[in-house]
């Protein structure tokens, strides 16, 4: 079986990016790497998933996206 690498990129306000990063950080940190880059008002949140195949990559990406959607929904409610 081959390896798979998937990258998720989000761009937006720094405060929101930090909140999104916090939402996914506790979730299986060994399955992906995530970092915020950029200066000023807008930043980039880049999440890289390395896995042992497409099936595992898809499951991890689905989990991350579900966490991001839930966090973003919460931020929209309080923001």
VMD Tcl script that draws the C-alpha trace (Angstrom):
set ca {
  {0.00 0.00 0.00}
  {1.24 3.48 -0.81}
  {1.46 6.59 1.29}
  {-0.90 9.55 0.91}
  {-0.34 13.22 1.67}
  {-3.21 15.70 1.81}
  {-3.06 19.42 2.52}
  {-5.93 21.56 3.78}
  {-5.43 25.34 3.54}
  {-7.63 27.93 5.21}
  {-7.12 31.71 4.88}
  {-8.69 34.35 7.05}
  {-8.45 36.50 10.17}
  {-5.65 35.59 12.58}
  {-7.92 35.31 15.63}
  {-10.25 32.88 13.84}
  {-7.33 30.85 12.49}
  {-5.92 30.47 16.01}
  {-9.32 29.33 17.28}
  {-9.63 26.77 14.48}
  {-6.14 25.48 15.18}
  {-7.04 25.10 18.85}
  {-10.14 23.13 17.90}
  {-8.18 20.48 16.02}
  {-4.96 20.34 18.04}
  {-6.19 17.83 20.66}
  {-7.56 15.53 17.93}
  {-4.94 12.84 17.16}
  {-1.94 15.17 16.80}
  {0.21 12.32 15.46}
  {-2.00 12.03 12.36}
  {-1.32 15.53 11.00}
  {0.77 18.67 11.26}
  {-0.86 22.09 11.48}
  {0.57 25.58 11.62}
  {-0.41 29.19 11.13}
  {1.72 31.44 9.00}
  {1.51 35.03 7.90}
  {1.61 38.43 9.47}
  {-1.04 41.00 10.13}
  {-4.79 40.65 9.89}
  {-5.01 37.63 7.56}
  {-3.13 34.37 8.02}
  {-2.97 30.92 6.52}
  {-3.79 27.78 8.50}
  {-2.14 24.83 6.76}
  {-2.92 21.27 7.81}
  {-0.89 18.42 6.31}
  {-2.11 14.84 6.69}
  {0.37 12.02 6.06}
  {-1.12 8.54 6.11}
  {-0.69 4.95 5.01}
  {-3.14 5.19 2.12}
  {-6.13 7.00 0.73}
  {-8.67 5.35 3.02}
  {-6.85 6.46 6.17}
  {-6.20 9.89 4.68}
  {-9.89 10.35 3.90}
  {-10.94 9.33 7.42}
  {-8.46 11.75 9.00}
  {-9.43 14.62 6.66}
  {-13.13 13.96 7.33}
  {-12.49 14.15 11.10}
  {-10.49 17.37 10.77}
  {-13.10 19.01 8.54}
  {-15.89 18.03 10.94}
  {-13.97 19.66 13.81}
  {-13.29 22.78 11.75}
  {-16.94 23.10 10.71}
  {-18.14 22.73 14.31}
  {-15.59 25.28 15.54}
  {-16.43 27.73 12.78}
  {-20.16 27.39 13.50}
  {-19.48 28.13 17.16}
  {-17.40 31.16 16.24}
  {-20.20 32.45 13.99}
  {-22.69 32.17 16.84}
  {-20.55 34.07 19.35}
  {-19.01 36.47 16.83}
}
mol new
graphics top color blue
foreach p $ca { graphics top sphere $p radius 0.5 }
foreach p [lrange $ca 0 end-1] q [lrange $ca 1 end] { graphics top cylinder $p $q radius 0.2 }
display resetview
